[in-house]
Amino acid sequence: MCMYGYCRISTKQQSIGRQIRNIKGSYDKAVIIQEVYTRTKQDRPEWNMVYF
């Protein structure tokens, strides 16, 4: 079974690295999906590619 972790930040002030470390700390083999600076967009291509 594959475990996915989804990390998304909306601004430059947020840290995607911290989110990744937190997920990997609990699920070290998780496949991380990440999106940067999506703001309030509903279209999230990385999320949609994996789940839909």
N, C-alpha and C positions, 0 to 999 in steps of 0.2 A: 504494500500500500504506500502510495506517495503522499507526503504531507507538504502542503503549500503554505507559505507565509506571504502576506501582502503588505507592502510598505508604500506609503504615499505621503509626500509632503507638498504643501501648497505655497510655501514661501521660502525665501533664502535663509530665514532665521531658524527654520526647523532642521533637524538632523536625521537624515535617512539612515546614517550609520548606526545611530543609537537604536533605532527601531530594528534594524537587522541584528544587532548584537543581542537585543532582548529576545527576539524569536529564536535565534540560534542557541541562546543560553538554555532554552527549554526544549527545543527540537533541533538538535544539531544536524540532522540530515534533511531538514526542510528545504524545499526548493523555493527560493525567494523571488517573488515578483515585485518589481519596484517601478513606481512612476513619480516623476518629479515635476513640480510646479503645475499641477492640474487645476489649481484654484477651485472654482465651483463647477467646472465642466462636468457634465454627466457622461460624456464620451471618454472612456478610459480604455484605450486600445490594449494595453498589456493585460488588464483584468479580463476584458472580453475575449481575448485570444485563448486564455486558459479555461474559462468557465462557460463560454457560450458558443 
